[in-house]
Structures are given as C-alpha cells and as structure tokens.
Amino acid sequence: MTEHVHQGSATKRALVVRGGWDGHVPVPASDRYAAALKDDGYDVTVSDTLDSYLEEDLLAATDLIVQCWTMGQISGEQTTGLLRAVRAGTGFAGWHGGVIDAFRGETRYQLMTGGQFVHHPREFTTYEVHARPERADHPIMAGIAPFTVTTEQYYLHMDPAVEVLAVTDYAEDPDHPELAGVVMPVTWTRQWGAGRVFVTAVGHRVADLEVPEVDEMIRRGMAWATR
C-alpha cells in the first residue's frame, strides 16, 4: 500500500519506504520524518512495500528516499531498481537498523550504504557521539556539540571509502572485551554515482530520534542527500 501524504507546489519529492522488523518501530519512526519533510515543503509519498523500488517513473521523479526497513528480504530486481535510482541522482537517507541492518543477504545494497551492523551489547549503553574535528564544519554537523545517548551502540563493518562525520568510542562489552575503545563511526555520507547517501547509526526507538542532536543530524542529512 502506498499512501500519498502531501501534494502541492513543492519542488522536491520524497519517498518514505518502511517495514521489516517491528522492534525498530518503522511506522512511528518514519511518520516523524515524513511529517518533517512535509513541513519543509516536500511532496511526500509513504510506502510499505519494497515494490516501490520497481517503479521506475516514481523513482525518477523522487529527489529523496528515506528508508526504515530492518532485516527482511529484498529481491534482486528491487535492489537493482533502488541502486539505479540512487546512482542516477535520487538521494538516500536513514538511521539505525532501518538502513544498516536491512537485507543482510544483499551485498550490493550494503556496498551502497557503506556500513553494516554486526553486533551490539546485550544492554543499552550510554555513549558519547562527537563530530570528527576535520568534519565539524560539515553542513550536517556544524554547531552540534558532543552529546550522549543511552541506547544500542552499534558495532559496524565499514567501507573505508565513506566520509565519516561523527564517531564514538566503543564501550566496554562483557561479551567482547577486546572491542572496548575502538573508534566507531556513527554518522557518515557517501556519493553513489550522482546520488548522495546519508546514514546515522543512532535510532533504535523514537526516544533516540527525539534527542535534539540526533534529530538535527537526521533532518540535515535528509536535506543534504536530496537531489
């Protein structure tokens, strides 16, 4: 089902694709940013099917895809449609497992996103996120001071080609003490052909998205990624 949320004279069009594992609250989380995009003047379409990635005309007219789809399965044809659209200039943005724990078996998708969840401690962790000094003036991070969150701290396998904007020091994990202190990317961007990709690893629950600095990064990231 595809729900048209807003239609008007907006020059930018966004497609919000949501689904997968319910533990990451895909509907309330994506509703939050569909509303934010609408407030910013975007024409927003919300979809709960990956078949949206098969609609070439829809994707060609879309300036930004926001995905919130944890785990699940994506077909080869759906993957091809998504990657083709981003490479042609459609932006792609998202947070946490909705982007970097999606479609675990599809390495072509992971190549585009630039990072993949592989572990988090069993309990929530309080950790600090801070901009890399050399990226502190990036439009997504400018003016965002170091901040703390208490939530899942993702350990990731990362593409060294991405532009890492913000990092954290990985906390002590009783199951994997050897990982403590590893500097782990939290927020990054990349170019994918003509398209821009924005990812942040924070966002397990709506309360995480309500942290002002997290919310600001996501809103700025969506704007930055938009065609």
HELIX and SHEET records of a PDB file:
HELIX    1   1 ASP A   22  HIS A   24  5                                   3    
HELIX    2   2 PRO A   26  ASP A   39  1                                  14    
HELIX    3   3 LEU A   50  LEU A   54  5                                   5    
HELIX    4   4 GLU A   56  ALA A   60  1                                   5    
HELIX    5   5 GLY A   76  ARG A   87  1                                  12    
HELIX    6   6 GLY A   97  ILE A  100  1                                   4    
HELIX    7   7 THR A  107  THR A  113  1                                   7    
HELIX    8   8 PRO A  133  ARG A  135  5                                   3    
HELIX    9   9 PRO A  177  LEU A  179  5                                   3    
HELIX   10  10 VAL A  206  LEU A  209  1                                   4    
HELIX   11  11 PRO A  212  ALA A  225  1                                  14    
SHEET    1   A10 THR A   2  HIS A   4  0                                        
SHEET    2   A10 ASP A  43  SER A  47 -1                                        
SHEET    3   A10 ARG A  13  GLY A  20  1                                        
SHEET    4   A10 LEU A  64  THR A  70  1                                        
SHEET    5   A10 GLY A  91  TRP A  95  1                                        
SHEET    6   A10 GLY A 195  THR A 200  1                                        
SHEET    7   A10 VAL A 183  TRP A 192 -1                                        
SHEET    8   A10 GLU A 163  ASP A 169 -1                                        
SHEET    9   A10 THR A 125  ALA A 131 -1                                        
SHEET   10   A10 PHE A 147  THR A 151 -1                                        
SHEET    1   B 2 GLY A 115  HIS A 119  0                                        
SHEET    2   B 2 TYR A 155  MET A 158 -1                                        
END                                                                             
